[in-house]
């Protein structure tokens, strides 16, 4: 890899704490490959065996599950710097949900077989890699738990307010973009698209927010920002 690519990878949480020499040694063992995927292109399908650690470099990746009746659920999504397919890869289990490019994206693929090396042969970079991978996996677990919290309210309005409030707290600004269109947002919150559209427009008329496609601007002092009752 050239200098600019090494600089980009050195900023990833997966390689946090590694010196330049350790990063180069890690990449030599992990055999990195850079792949580009177009929007809605399947990266890993249900039932696939996972041979690589997949790191999102740009764009976003969604996990989706299609039930026997054709209904779609989106249990998680992955933003730049996040790793997907970890559990299936480490446990040597097939993918339970598909990984799909949510938009045009670049993904770094790393050979996970390096993780199988005997502990006596572990190099310092491998200890750091495993520590960082565990940290990223724990953060993703917390995000999945937060989604369960979002689905607890029965009213669609309350789910939307909870989700937008969660994003607001994460980004720290009143203006932000979400990685979903309305159909994907509906699938993520287990709602019907028409209900999502109706409730968002209602919140807009009430002056709680402005939105266009996936771009939102929140009004301060509302239930979304946690400063007023629903």
Secondary structure, DSSP 8 states (H G I E B T S, - for coil): --HHHHHHHHTSGGGTT--HHHHHHHHHHHT-EEEEE-TT-EEE-TT----EEEEEEES-EEEEEE-TTS-EEEEEEE-TT-EESHHHHHTT---SSEEEESSSEEEEEEEGGGGGS-GGG--HHHHHHHHHHHHHHHHHHHHHHHHHHHHH-SSHHHHHHHHHHHHHHHH-SSEEE-S--HHHHHHHTT--HHHHHHHHHHHHHTTSEEEETTEEEE-SSSTTTTSS--
